[in-house]
Amino acid sequence: MRPFTLNYAVGRASTTTVETPYRFDAVRQLNVLPDGRPAVTDRALLLAAGTTTSTAGSQTHFDD
């Protein structure tokens, strides 16, 4: 049986491709910039993005 809300929820196709200027480092368990620094240390990135939330694990890392 489907949940009630799924009978009415319609997903939108995303036409926008977004590239993040950081990646998740599984060993360090945090998002890092191309030069290896933690993404949370880049103030300009945080001001522009508002967060550096990763999609890995529980999303409770200190840089979320």
Gaussian input, Z-matrix of N, CA and C with variables (Angstrom, degrees):
# hf/3-21g

backbone

0 1
 N
 C     1     B1
 C     2     B2     1     A1
 N     3     B3     2     A2     1     D1
 C     4     B4     3     A3     2     D2
 C     5     B5     4     A4     3     D3
 N     6     B6     5     A5     4     D4
 C     7     B7     6     A6     5     D5
 C     8     B8     7     A7     6     D6
 N     9     B9     8     A8     7     D7
 C    10    B10     9     A9     8     D8
 C    11    B11    10    A10     9     D9
 N    12    B12    11    A11    10    D10
 C    13    B13    12    A12    11    D11
 C    14    B14    13    A13    12    D12
 N    15    B15    14    A14    13    D13
 C    16    B16    15    A15    14    D14
 C    17    B17    16    A16    15    D15
 N    18    B18    17    A17    16    D16
 C    19    B19    18    A18    17    D17
 C    20    B20    19    A19    18    D18
 N    21    B21    20    A20    19    D19
 C    22    B22    21    A21    20    D20
 C    23    B23    22    A22    21    D21
 N    24    B24    23    A23    22    D22
 C    25    B25    24    A24    23    D23
 C    26    B26    25    A25    24    D24
 N    27    B27    26    A26    25    D25
 C    28    B28    27    A27    26    D26
 C    29    B29    28    A28    27    D27
 N    30    B30    29    A29    28    D28
 C    31    B31    30    A30    29    D29
 C    32    B32    31    A31    30    D30
 N    33    B33    32    A32    31    D31
 C    34    B34    33    A33    32    D32
 C    35    B35    34    A34    33    D33
 N    36    B36    35    A35    34    D34
 C    37    B37    36    A36    35    D35
 C    38    B38    37    A37    36    D36
 N    39    B39    38    A38    37    D37
 C    40    B40    39    A39    38    D38
 C    41    B41    40    A40    39    D39
 N    42    B42    41    A41    40    D40
 C    43    B43    42    A42    41    D41
 C    44    B44    43    A43    42    D42
 N    45    B45    44    A44    43    D43
 C    46    B46    45    A45    44    D44
 C    47    B47    46    A46    45    D45
 N    48    B48    47    A47    46    D46
 C    49    B49    48    A48    47    D47
 C    50    B50    49    A49    48    D48
 N    51    B51    50    A50    49    D49
 C    52    B52    51    A51    50    D50
 C    53    B53    52    A52    51    D51
 N    54    B54    53    A53    52    D52
 C    55    B55    54    A54    53    D53
 C    56    B56    55    A55    54    D54
 N    57    B57    56    A56    55    D55
 C    58    B58    57    A57    56    D56
 C    59    B59    58    A58    57    D57
 N    60    B60    59    A59    58    D58
 C    61    B61    60    A60    59    D59
 C    62    B62    61    A61    60    D60
 N    63    B63    62    A62    61    D61
 C    64    B64    63    A63    62    D62
 C    65    B65    64    A64    63    D63
 N    66    B66    65    A65    64    D64
 C    67    B67    66    A66    65    D65
 C    68    B68    67    A67    66    D66
 N    69    B69    68    A68    67    D67
 C    70    B70    69    A69    68    D68
 C    71    B71    70    A70    69    D69
 N    72    B72    71    A71    70    D70
 C    73    B73    72    A72    71    D71
 C    74    B74    73    A73    72    D72
 N    75    B75    74    A74    73    D73
 C    76    B76    75    A75    74    D74
 C    77    B77    76    A76    75    D75
 N    78    B78    77    A77    76    D76
 C    79    B79    78    A78    77    D77
 C    80    B80    79    A79    78    D78
 N    81    B81    80    A80    79    D79
 C    82    B82    81    A81    80    D80
 C    83    B83    82    A82    81    D81
 N    84    B84    83    A83    82    D82
 C    85    B85    84    A84    83    D83
 C    86    B86    85    A85    84    D84
 N    87    B87    86    A86    85    D85
 C    88    B88    87    A87    86    D86
 C    89    B89    88    A88    87    D87
 N    90    B90    89    A89    88    D88
 C    91    B91    90    A90    89    D89
 C    92    B92    91    A91    90    D90
 N    93    B93    92    A92    91    D91
 C    94    B94    93    A93    92    D92
 C    95    B95    94    A94    93    D93
 N    96    B96    95    A95    94    D94
 C    97    B97    96    A96    95    D95
 C    98    B98    97    A97    96    D96
 N    99    B99    98    A98    97    D97
 C   100   B100    99    A99    98    D98
 C   101   B101   100   A100    99    D99
 N   102   B102   101   A101   100   D100
 C   103   B103   102   A102   101   D101
 C   104   B104   103   A103   102   D102
 N   105   B105   104   A104   103   D103
 C   106   B106   105   A105   104   D104
 C   107   B107   106   A106   105   D105
 N   108   B108   107   A107   106   D106
 C   109   B109   108   A108   107   D107
 C   110   B110   109   A109   108   D108
 N   111   B111   110   A110   109   D109
 C   112   B112   111   A111   110   D110
 C   113   B113   112   A112   111   D111
 N   114   B114   113   A113   112   D112
 C   115   B115   114   A114   113   D113
 C   116   B116   115   A115   114   D114
 N   117   B117   116   A116   115   D115
 C   118   B118   117   A117   116   D116
 C   119   B119   118   A118   117   D117
 N   120   B120   119   A119   118   D118
 C   121   B121   120   A120   119   D119
 C   122   B122   121   A121   120   D120
 N   123   B123   122   A122   121   D121
 C   124   B124   123   A123   122   D122
 C   125   B125   124   A124   123   D123
 N   126   B126   125   A125   124   D124
 C   127   B127   126   A126   125   D125
 C   128   B128   127   A127   126   D126
 N   129   B129   128   A128   127   D127
 C   130   B130   129   A129   128   D128
 C   131   B131   130   A130   129   D129
 N   132   B132   131   A131   130   D130
 C   133   B133   132   A132   131   D131
 C   134   B134   133   A133   132   D132
 N   135   B135   134   A134   133   D133
 C   136   B136   135   A135   134   D134
 C   137   B137   136   A136   135   D135
 N   138   B138   137   A137   136   D136
 C   139   B139   138   A138   137   D137
 C   140   B140   139   A139   138   D138
 N   141   B141   140   A140   139   D139
 C   142   B142   141   A141   140   D140
 C   143   B143   142   A142   141   D141
 N   144   B144   143   A143   142   D142
 C   145   B145   144   A144   143   D143
 C   146   B146   145   A145   144   D144
 N   147   B147   146   A146   145   D145
 C   148   B148   147   A147   146   D146
 C   149   B149   148   A148   147   D147
 N   150   B150   149   A149   148   D148
 C   151   B151   150   A150   149   D149
 C   152   B152   151   A151   150   D150
 N   153   B153   152   A152   151   D151
 C   154   B154   153   A153   152   D152
 C   155   B155   154   A154   153   D153
 N   156   B156   155   A155   154   D154
 C   157   B157   156   A156   155   D155
 C   158   B158   157   A157   156   D156
 N   159   B159   158   A158   157   D157
 C   160   B160   159   A159   158   D158
 C   161   B161   160   A160   159   D159
 N   162   B162   161   A161   160   D160
 C   163   B163   162   A162   161   D161
 C   164   B164   163   A163   162   D162
 N   165   B165   164   A164   163   D163
 C   166   B166   165   A165   164   D164
 C   167   B167   166   A166   165   D165
 N   168   B168   167   A167   166   D166
 C   169   B169   168   A168   167   D167
 C   170   B170   169   A169   168   D168
 N   171   B171   170   A170   169   D169
 C   172   B172   171   A171   170   D170
 C   173   B173   172   A172   171   D171
 N   174   B174   173   A173   172   D172
 C   175   B175   174   A174   173   D173
 C   176   B176   175   A175   174   D174
 N   177   B177   176   A176   175   D175
 C   178   B178   177   A177   176   D176
 C   179   B179   178   A178   177   D177
 N   180   B180   179   A179   178   D178
 C   181   B181   180   A180   179   D179
 C   182   B182   181   A181   180   D180
 N   183   B183   182   A182   181   D181
 C   184   B184   183   A183   182   D182
 C   185   B185   184   A184   183   D183
 N   186   B186   185   A185   184   D184
 C   187   B187   186   A186   185   D185
 C   188   B188   187   A187   186   D186
 N   189   B189   188   A188   187   D187
 C   190   B190   189   A189   188   D188
 C   191   B191   190   A190   189   D189

   B1=1.4425
   B2=1.5322
   B3=1.3248
   B4=1.4663
   B5=1.5174
   B6=1.3404
   B7=1.4667
   B8=1.5298
   B9=1.2992
   B10=1.4612
   B11=1.5233
   B12=1.3290
   B13=1.4664
   B14=1.5212
   B15=1.3304
   B16=1.4615
   B17=1.5206
   B18=1.3126
   B19=1.4605
   B20=1.5206
   B21=1.3224
   B22=1.4584
   B23=1.5256
   B24=1.3030
   B25=1.4676
   B26=1.5243
   B27=1.3105
   B28=1.4508
   B29=1.5198
   B30=1.3043
   B31=1.4578
   B32=1.5107
   B33=1.3184
   B34=1.4626
   B35=1.5166
   B36=1.2926
   B37=1.4582
   B38=1.5224
   B39=1.2937
   B40=1.4559
   B41=1.5183
   B42=1.3118
   B43=1.4620
   B44=1.5195
   B45=1.3089
   B46=1.4519
   B47=1.5204
   B48=1.3100
   B49=1.4530
   B50=1.5198
   B51=1.3041
   B52=1.4542
   B53=1.5181
   B54=1.3056
   B55=1.4521
   B56=1.5160
   B57=1.3067
   B58=1.4611
   B59=1.5240
   B60=1.3209
   B61=1.4616
   B62=1.5353
   B63=1.3076
   B64=1.4633
   B65=1.5189
   B66=1.3341
   B67=1.4617
   B68=1.5212
   B69=1.3166
   B70=1.4585
   B71=1.5116
   B72=1.3154
   B73=1.4580
   B74=1.5279
   B75=1.3173
   B76=1.4630
   B77=1.5267
   B78=1.3139
   B79=1.4677
   B80=1.5247
   B81=1.3219
   B82=1.4671
   B83=1.5247
   B84=1.3472
   B85=1.4582
   B86=1.5275
   B87=1.3443
   B88=1.4571
   B89=1.5154
   B90=1.3074
   B91=1.4605
   B92=1.5187
   B93=1.3269
   B94=1.4552
   B95=1.5168
   B96=1.3253
   B97=1.4591
   B98=1.5244
   B99=1.3327
   B100=1.4655
   B101=1.5330
   B102=1.3426
   B103=1.4660
   B104=1.5298
   B105=1.3400
   B106=1.4538
   B107=1.5209
   B108=1.3441
   B109=1.4626
   B110=1.5259
   B111=1.3471
   B112=1.4639
   B113=1.5285
   B114=1.3175
   B115=1.4651
   B116=1.5181
   B117=1.3068
   B118=1.4588
   B119=1.5295
   B120=1.3270
   B121=1.4653
   B122=1.5226
   B123=1.3190
   B124=1.4621
   B125=1.5263
   B126=1.3257
   B127=1.4684
   B128=1.5224
   B129=1.3283
   B130=1.4659
   B131=1.5285
   B132=1.3208
   B133=1.4605
   B134=1.5236
   B135=1.3206
   B136=1.4613
   B137=1.5178
   B138=1.3287
   B139=1.4593
   B140=1.5243
   B141=1.3304
   B142=1.4622
   B143=1.5290
   B144=1.3216
   B145=1.4694
   B146=1.5187
   B147=1.3041
   B148=1.4622
   B149=1.5160
   B150=1.3209
   B151=1.4605
   B152=1.5186
   B153=1.3011
   B154=1.4626
   B155=1.5188
   B156=1.3150
   B157=1.4586
   B158=1.5141
   B159=1.3008
   B160=1.4573
   B161=1.5208
   B162=1.3007
   B163=1.4633
   B164=1.5159
   B165=1.3017
   B166=1.4481
   B167=1.5247
   B168=1.2937
   B169=1.4619
   B170=1.5034
   B171=1.3028
   B172=1.4655
   B173=1.5158
   B174=1.3206
   B175=1.4547
   B176=1.5270
   B177=1.3042
   B178=1.4690
   B179=1.5209
   B180=1.3186
   B181=1.4617
   B182=1.5224
   B183=1.3205
   B184=1.4608
   B185=1.5210
   B186=1.3343
   B187=1.4701
   B188=1.5213
   B189=1.3191
   B190=1.4719
   B191=1.5078
   A1=108.84
   A2=116.47
   A3=121.52
   A4=110.31
   A5=116.68
   A6=118.94
   A7=109.88
   A8=116.81
   A9=123.72
   A10=112.96
   A11=116.61
   A12=119.37
   A13=112.76
   A14=117.61
   A15=119.19
   A16=112.35
   A17=117.72
   A18=119.92
   A19=111.23
   A20=117.51
   A21=121.91
   A22=113.52
   A23=117.67
   A24=120.88
   A25=109.39
   A26=115.18
   A27=121.04
   A28=107.63
   A29=116.06
   A30=119.96
   A31=111.22
   A32=115.42
   A33=120.94
   A34=108.60
   A35=115.46
   A36=119.54
   A37=107.79
   A38=116.00
   A39=120.63
   A40=109.64
   A41=116.35
   A42=120.91
   A43=111.08
   A44=116.17
   A45=120.63
   A46=109.84
   A47=116.30
   A48=121.54
   A49=107.71
   A50=115.96
   A51=121.10
   A52=109.14
   A53=115.78
   A54=120.77
   A55=108.61
   A56=116.35
   A57=119.80
   A58=109.32
   A59=116.80
   A60=120.49
   A61=112.47
   A62=116.91
   A63=121.86
   A64=108.44
   A65=115.80
   A66=121.19
   A67=108.59
   A68=116.43
   A69=120.64
   A70=109.29
   A71=116.86
   A72=122.94
   A73=107.35
   A74=116.73
   A75=121.64
   A76=112.51
   A77=117.01
   A78=120.05
   A79=110.49
   A80=116.45
   A81=121.00
   A82=112.44
   A83=116.57
   A84=122.56
   A85=112.40
   A86=115.79
   A87=120.44
   A88=109.95
   A89=116.00
   A90=121.80
   A91=109.13
   A92=116.26
   A93=121.05
   A94=110.58
   A95=115.13
   A96=123.23
   A97=108.72
   A98=117.94
   A99=119.93
   A100=113.93
   A101=117.80
   A102=119.92
   A103=112.87
   A104=118.03
   A105=121.86
   A106=115.67
   A107=117.12
   A108=119.74
   A109=109.87
   A110=117.92
   A111=119.70
   A112=110.31
   A113=117.12
   A114=121.39
   A115=112.05
   A116=117.21
   A117=120.79
   A118=112.15
   A119=118.30
   A120=120.53
   A121=112.60
   A122=118.22
   A123=121.91
   A124=109.29
   A125=116.28
   A126=121.31
   A127=112.46
   A128=117.16
   A129=120.41
   A130=110.73
   A131=117.09
   A132=121.32
   A133=110.40
   A134=117.29
   A135=120.62
   A136=111.70
   A137=117.42
   A138=120.03
   A139=111.22
   A140=116.84
   A141=120.95
   A142=112.10
   A143=116.26
   A144=120.21
   A145=113.04
   A146=117.31
   A147=120.42
   A148=113.50
   A149=117.14
   A150=121.63
   A151=108.98
   A152=116.24
   A153=121.11
   A154=108.46
   A155=116.76
   A156=121.15
   A157=111.02
   A158=115.43
   A159=120.17
   A160=109.36
   A161=115.52
   A162=120.09
   A163=110.37
   A164=116.92
   A165=120.76
   A166=111.01
   A167=115.64
   A168=120.94
   A169=113.53
   A170=115.15
   A171=121.26
   A172=113.68
   A173=117.95
   A174=123.49
   A175=112.19
   A176=116.45
   A177=120.59
   A178=110.08
   A179=117.07
   A180=120.21
   A181=109.74
   A182=117.40
   A183=120.85
   A184=112.14
   A185=118.84
   A186=119.80
   A187=112.74
   A188=118.26
   A189=121.05
   A190=110.55
   D1=133.83
   D2=179.57
   D3=-83.54
   D4=142.93
   D5=173.28
   D6=-60.82
   D7=145.94
   D8=-176.93
   D9=-50.39
   D10=-46.30
   D11=-175.40
   D12=-64.87
   D13=-27.89
   D14=179.96
   D15=-70.47
   D16=-17.24
   D17=175.72
   D18=-69.37
   D19=-21.19
   D20=-175.46
   D21=-118.26
   D22=-11.89
   D23=-178.99
   D24=-77.82
   D25=130.12
   D26=178.52
   D27=-126.46
   D28=121.54
   D29=179.35
   D30=-78.59
   D31=148.16
   D32=176.30
   D33=-98.42
   D34=140.11
   D35=175.10
   D36=-74.17
   D37=130.82
   D38=179.81
   D39=-85.66
   D40=125.69
   D41=177.55
   D42=-105.33
   D43=-3.04
   D44=-178.03
   D45=-101.66
   D46=128.17
   D47=175.09
   D48=-101.62
   D49=125.80
   D50=-178.33
   D51=-115.25
   D52=129.11
   D53=175.89
   D54=-109.54
   D55=126.89
   D56=178.61
   D57=-90.07
   D58=143.45
   D59=-179.27
   D60=-82.77
   D61=20.47
   D62=177.92
   D63=-144.25
   D64=166.55
   D65=178.08
   D66=-137.11
   D67=161.36
   D68=178.86
   D69=-86.38
   D70=126.69
   D71=176.43
   D72=-98.81
   D73=107.63
   D74=-175.75
   D75=-65.49
   D76=-31.98
   D77=-179.71
   D78=-68.92
   D79=-46.10
   D80=-178.22
   D81=-86.38
   D82=-12.14
   D83=179.57
   D84=59.10
   D85=44.00
   D86=175.39
   D87=-157.57
   D88=165.80
   D89=178.66
   D90=-82.77
   D91=134.56
   D92=-177.98
   D93=-126.44
   D94=152.50
   D95=175.80
   D96=-79.96
   D97=167.08
   D98=179.34
   D99=-55.61
   D100=-29.08
   D101=-179.94
   D102=-86.02
   D103=2.73
   D104=175.83
   D105=96.26
   D106=-9.57
   D107=178.02
   D108=-72.26
   D109=149.20
   D110=174.28
   D111=-59.29
   D112=136.03
   D113=-177.93
   D114=-60.19
   D115=-28.84
   D116=-178.23
   D117=-66.77
   D118=-15.17
   D119=179.79
   D120=-84.04
   D121=-8.44
   D122=-179.66
   D123=-92.41
   D124=98.58
   D125=-176.09
   D126=-61.65
   D127=-38.91
   D128=179.79
   D129=-63.47
   D130=-39.71
   D131=177.62
   D132=-63.90
   D133=-45.37
   D134=-179.87
   D135=-64.80
   D136=-37.56
   D137=177.41
   D138=-66.41
   D139=-37.85
   D140=-178.68
   D141=-76.17
   D142=-42.06
   D143=-173.94
   D144=-95.93
   D145=-27.43
   D146=-178.64
   D147=84.56
   D148=-19.52
   D149=-178.78
   D150=-167.27
   D151=164.71
   D152=172.56
   D153=-126.11
   D154=43.11
   D155=-176.60
   D156=-61.34
   D157=131.45
   D158=176.18
   D159=-94.97
   D160=165.87
   D161=176.41
   D162=-103.78
   D163=12.99
   D164=-178.45
   D165=-96.03
   D166=140.54
   D167=173.42
   D168=61.93
   D169=-141.91
   D170=-172.58
   D171=-86.26
   D172=-3.99
   D173=-177.48
   D174=58.21
   D175=36.29
   D176=178.16
   D177=-115.25
   D178=23.10
   D179=-179.96
   D180=-71.16
   D181=155.96
   D182=-175.82
   D183=-65.63
   D184=-16.85
   D185=-178.30
   D186=-95.53
   D187=10.23
   D188=179.58
   D189=-74.36

